[in-house]
């Protein structure tokens, strides 16, 4: 059973505090695949947030929902 660490409102507030800051993003893609990159949190919207990667050749997804953070499949740490 997954125990919730907080609620969506707390996650939105935490992510909004990182706006326009450099962050480390860790994404669990499943089947033992983990993607890590650094970038700038560029946008905070009601349903999702976006991260602008530092690497211009990055081909992965850069927008995530707050539910992904709440579930633990996406982790954001300020630099």
C-alpha positions, 0 to 999 in steps of 0.5 A: 500500500502506498502511503501519501506523503502529503496532498496535491496542494502541498505538492503544488506549493512546493513546486511553485517555490522552485519556479525559475530555479535550477532543479535536479529531476529524477524520473522513474520510467519503470522496469529499472529505468531511471532518467536524471537531468538538471534544468530550470523550472520554467512554468507552473500551471494548475494541472502541471509544471514544465522543466527546461533542460540544460542539455539542448539535445534532450529528447525526453518529456519535460512536463509533469503533473503534480500527481506524478510527484505525489506518487513518487515517479518524479522527484524534484530537488533544488540545486 
